[in-house]
Amino acid sequence: MNDVIDVMLAHRSIRTYTDEVVPDVDIKAAVAAGQKASTSSNIQTYSLVHVTDSAKREAFIEISGGQEKVRDCGAFFVVCGDMRRHRLLAERCGSNCEENVESFLLSVIDASLFAQNMALAFESMGWGTCFIGGIRNDLNAVQALLDLPQSVAPLFGMTVGRAAEEPWPRPRFPVDTIIHENGVVADDDVLGQCDAYDELMKGYYLQRGASGRTWCGQMERFFEQPKRPHLLAFFESTGVRWR
């Protein structure tokens, strides 16, 4: 392989950190690398909030459902979809800035590509990372806590720091189950692949002290009820129109 792929294949979500602070020089280098991710038509619809205030970090523990790593990590960020630049430019020239499903998707995709690039950059420098979807438990609280203006929507958090653990690598689906040629496989084949993946995951769950857990069962429970239904109203409040 090569050094880049080696870093990518070595990824593990780090949830326990030392008290080492991530220096600004590393943060700026990782952000610059993140900005080199692809962005549709160079629109760059994202922003990054570096949360350094200790009281705000404490508040994020409650928002994220008790995830103390947002306080204990060496740096904590909130990744935002950001249409504000585009809205302000439109207002300045007396034009419209329509925020619909497509613009929302563009901002989410742009922000995600940026964040993944940034995470890889941090990991290449020896830092551990973990994405924090738990901030979506209460985006109104996040918006108020960070004083975010219209058209700037928090999407997820990211912890960065020096790892204080060596978690077992989590297996992914085999590559041949992800690649499809000229279409996708039949439903029965998909279910067979899921069952085979359960067998692959047995060792991982056993190592974590969760013998008897299955990936299929976990997914069945995870999607049994709608997740965070309040998000629709929040994103509408930021200016998104579903048309």
C-alpha positions, 0 to 999 in steps of 0.5 A: 500500500502506501503511507496514506492508505496505512493511516486510513486503514489504521483508523479507530474511534478514540474515546479516551484521551490524555490531557495533552492539548492539540497545538494550534499549528496542528489544528491549522494544518489539519483544517487546511488539509480538510479544505482541500477536500472536494467541494461542489462548484467551489461553494465551500458551504461549511464552517468549523467552531473550535470550542475552547471555553471550559463551560461550553465544553461542560455543556456539550457533555449534557447535550451529547448524552453524557459523553465526557470525552468532549471535555477531556479531549485535546481539542473539540470542534463543531462542524457546521453546514454554512450557507451564510456567506452565500445568503449575505452575498445574495442580499448585498446584490439584491438577489435570492439565495434559495436554501432547499433540499439540494442546497442542504445536501450540498452543505452536508456533503461539503462539511462531511468531506471537509471533516473527514479530510481533517480527521485523516490529517489529524490521525496522520500526525498521531492524534486520535479522533472521534465524530460526535453525532450526539450533539444533534440531541439538541441542536437548539441548545448548540445553536444558542451555546455557540451563538450561531447566526441564520444559515449556519447549522451545526451537524456533528462534533469532533474530538481530537487528542492523544489516545489513552486507549488502544481499542480493537479495530472494528471490522467492516463489511468485506470489500466485495460486498460493497462493490457492485457492478452495473447494479446491486445484488438481490435482497436475499444476497444482501441478507446473506452478506449481513449474516456473514458479517455477523460471524465476522463481528463475533470476535470483535464483540467477544473482545469488548466483553459483549459476547452474544451481541450481533450486528444484525440485532443491533441494526434492527433495534437501532432503526426500529424507531425514527431517530431525532424527529425534531431535526426537521423543525430545527433545520427549517428554522435555519432557512432550509425549505424542503422544495 
